[in-house]
Amino acid sequence: MKKRTILLGGLAVLAVVAGTVAFRTASFAPADIADGGDIPLAAAPAYDLADAVAHLSAAAQIPTISHQDPADNQIAEWDRLHVWLAATYPATHGAMTRTILPNRTLIYHWPGSDASLAPVILMAHQDVVPVTEGTEKDWKYPPFAGTIAENAVWGRGTVDDKGSLIGLFEAIEALAKSGFRPKRGIYLVSGHDEEAGGTGAIAAAAKLKAEGVKAIFTLDEGSIVLTDTPVIDGPAIMIGIAEKGYATLKVTANAPGGHSSMPPAETGVETLARAVLDITGDPFPIEFRGPGASMIEALAAKKGGTTKMAVANPWLFSPLLKRQLGSAPTTAAAFHTTIAPTMLEGSPKENVLPQSASALINYRIAPWNTSADVMARAKAAVGDAKVDLAWVKPPREPSRISSTSSQGWKWIAAAARADAPQAVLTPTLVVAGTDSRSMEPVSEDVYRFMPMHFSLKESAMIHGTNEHMKVDSFKRMIDFYARLIATSAG
């Protein structure tokens, strides 16, 4: 009788669990993600696509390369780009005032007819990363030739980020020529050094703040339309609503040094190695929260089946979810603070024991962590090891999380969905950094999105070999920016 009672009780519990899972799954829907369906979307004006492609090619031939050491930069190339922009886009320069900051960052302003309306800030940076010396031969076409071939423009920066920069200029030029006059002011901010720290965007934000600017939204690079999105294996419009923080920790082990023929029981290099392994051996846990969780919820709602069931019931399936999300670096990065040792320094000679050995560990900080959390975890990991821990420079904290139901979000979503109506609309966390983070003090919301259609494989070319912008993606960008400006500011 007792066994039967236990069995019946167990079955009752299972029935309750099954019923709860079924109900939560059936009623599950991602929360507070507006689709922009209520936005009357303005049409993009006419323009000559062949001319636009030629302009992107020309811009790619101006090597505005941000080097690790700014002293290596060829500042004249930025000046050449500015002259070329003014000559190529006369209607834009007639409609907008241009400010060139001393560091070569650009601020354009198209005043609106209604000063009571909060302006819009659009961003794209001028600089590009170098091509690794010795890899030029691996490029299908020379990296700074701007070759037009195979329905694409090839060259460093065509995607990151001159595609956006020239796309914005093409859109504004077409709008200005068509007679469009904005009711809402428009700012175009183009940093000179996004690839090397973003000091230009910081200076631009300070200037805008001093002028009392408070934008309704800012839009910059950062995410795309991914054509083979995990979970759904199909297209998703992924709009970045936040980005991770950034910090680099220096771990230093000091030791007596000496000749390598008479090493002590533990050298400074060994002490350093143990400390680095202790830090990396205590990773931040995977957490199903923040923009990454919002993304998975939107994708799971589309996918349905057991995927939707698991996401709709984290109270039961949380361990499984976390295990799946942490199974690959590309997904895990959105769900925890990452720890990546990147540089080591020790003795200047192979037979000399170093008096000081150091390592740099780069962190990308999740929105729910802070640099203080990172330092505390590192200190706890090394314990009483004889190492010093210090930041290489002040950390950059994670950005705030922008709304997925604001007016700015709706405008961006509507403009993006016009070109990809079947794609899932989802917020996402940008795991790298963009200039847009600097606009938080002067903008209600900050978003990160470019309407390029890329597969996961294609996205690997950014900062890599054979970077190229497909002509159809470039057209999408111009149309997107034109629709967004005409809709939000018209």
Sequence and secondary structure as in RCSB ss.txt:
>XXXX:A:sequence
MKKRTILLGGLAVLAVVAGTVAFRTASFAPADIADGGDIPLAAAPAYDLADAVAHLSAAAQIPTISHQDPADNQI
AEWDRLHVWLAATYPATHGAMTRTILPNRTLIYHWPGSDASLAPVILMAHQDVVPVTEGTEKDWKYPPFAGTIAE
NAVWGRGTVDDKGSLIGLFEAIEALAKSGFRPKRGIYLVSGHDEEAGGTGAIAAAAKLKAEGVKAIFTLDEGSIV
LTDTPVIDGPAIMIGIAEKGYATLKVTANAPGGHSSMPPAETGVETLARAVLDITGDPFPIEFRGPGASMIEALA
AKKGGTTKMAVANPWLFSPLLKRQLGSAPTTAAAFHTTIAPTMLEGSPKENVLPQSASALINYRIAPWNTSADVM
ARAKAAVGDAKVDLAWVKPPREPSRISSTSSQGWKWIAAAARADAPQAVLTPTLVVAGTDSRSMEPVSEDVYRFM
PMHFSLKESAMIHGTNEHMKVDSFKRMIDFYARLIATSAG
>XXXX:A:secstr
 HHHHHHHHHHHHHHHHHHHHHHHHHH   SS    TT          HHHHHHHHHHHHTS  B  SSGGG  H
HHHHHHHHHHHHH HHHHHHSEEEE TTS EEEEE  S TTS  EEEE    B    TT GGGSSS TTS  EET
TEEESTTTTTTHHHHHHHHHHHHHHHHTT   SS EEEEE S GGGT HHHHHHHHHHHHTT  BSEEEESS  E
EEEETTTTEEEEEEEEEE EEEEEEEEEE   EETTS  SS HHHHHHHHHHHHHTS       HHHHHHHHHHH
HHH HHHHHHHH HHHHHHHHHHHHTTSHHHHTTSS EEEEEEEE  SSTTEE SEEEEEEEEEE TT  HHHHH
HHHHHHHTT S EEEESS  B       SSSHHHHHHHHHHHTT TTSEEEEEEESS  GGGGGGGGBS EEE  
  EE HHHHTTTTSTT EEEHHHHHHHHHHHHHHHHHHH 
